[in-house]
Amino acid sequence: MRRIATIRIERDTSAALERGARRFVRAWKSAKDLGSDFSFESPEALFRSLTPARWAVVERLQAIGASTLRGLARELGRDVKSVHRDVHALIAIGLVEKDGKGRLLVPFSRIRAEFDLQAKRAA
């Protein structure tokens, strides 16, 4: 598994769509997996989707590999219902998947975060 995920904050949705289209064309022409991009329109949207508890799920799954929901909940020391809720949110985002046996996994060997914070220019 050598897939790389990149998480970005991009306020300009048209630029994000344009970059995605260019990546798609490059991947199509090269027949290679160029990784996956996950874009959020603001820091608030990113942190609403990837809460600390959800990030802990991603980290733990990367550490232990594929796991059942109950096994993951046990690993995290959390109740199954709350882990289930977080896992389904992460599946909807695309950071967690299920394997052929229905076990949960993170399909990325590396996850990167890219965003800029720029100071306002003096008037």
N, C-alpha and C positions, 0 to 999 in steps of 0.2 A: 504494500500500500504506500504509494508515493504521491498521493493526491494532496494538494495544498489548497486551503481555503483562505480567502482574504475578506476580512470584514472592513467595510468602509463607511464613513459618514460623508454623504454627498448631498448638499442642499440643491444642487442643480440637477434635476431629474432628467432633463434632455441630454446633458453631458453623460450621465450614467447610462442612459439607454444607448447613446451613440457608442460608448466604450464597449458595452455589452455586445452590440452588433458587430463591432470590429473583432472582438475576441471570438465570437461565434464563427465568423468567416475564416479567421486564422486556424481555429480548431478544425473546421470542416476541411480546409485545404491540406492541413498537415496530418489529419487523422490521429492527432494526439490529444490527450486530456490536458488542457491548459489550466486545470484547477477550477475552483468555483468561487464566484464573487457574491458576497452578501452585502447589499447596500442599504443604508438607513438614512432617512432624510435629516435627522438631527441626533445630537447626543441623547436627548430625551427618548426618542424612539428606539435607539440602540439599547439603552439601559432599561427601558420598559420591556423589551423583548428578551434581552439577555440579563436577567436578574442575577445577583450573586448565587442564589440557589441553583439556577439553571446552569450557570457557568461551572459550578461544582459538579453537576451531573456530567458535563462535557469532559472536565478534567479527570473525573474518576473513571469514566468509560475509556478514555485514552490510556489510563494507567493499567486497567484490569483487562481490557479487551471486551469482546462480546459477553453480554450478561442478560439474564432474565430480569424482569422488572422487580421481582421480589429480592433477587440477589443484589441488584443495584441498590434498592432501598436499604437492605441490610448493610451494605458497604458504606452507605452515606449516613447511616444511623437516623434515617427518617422514615415516616410512615409511608406505606405503599400508595395511598391515595394522593398525597401531595407530590410524590415522585412521578406518579402516572400523569398528573396534570402537567408537570414541567417537561416530561419526556414528550408528550404529545405536542406541546408548544415548540419544542426543539425539532421534532419531526416536521412540523408545518414549515419551519424556517428552512430546514434542510441540513442542519448540523448533526442530526442523529437519524440513523436508518435502522431497519430490521434486516437481519440476514435470512437465509433460506430456512432456518430453524425457528425464526421468530424472535431471535435474541437481539437485543439492542446493541448498537455499536456506533462509534464515530468513524466515518469513512475517510478521515483525513489524517495524514501523518504529521501535518503541521497546520496550525491556524495562526494567521497573521492579522493584526489590526492596523489599519492605516487611516489616519485623519489628521488634519491640520487645525491648529488654533492660531489665528492671526490677530494681532493687535489692530485696533482701529487707527487709521492715519490721523495725525494731528491736523486740525483745521487751519 
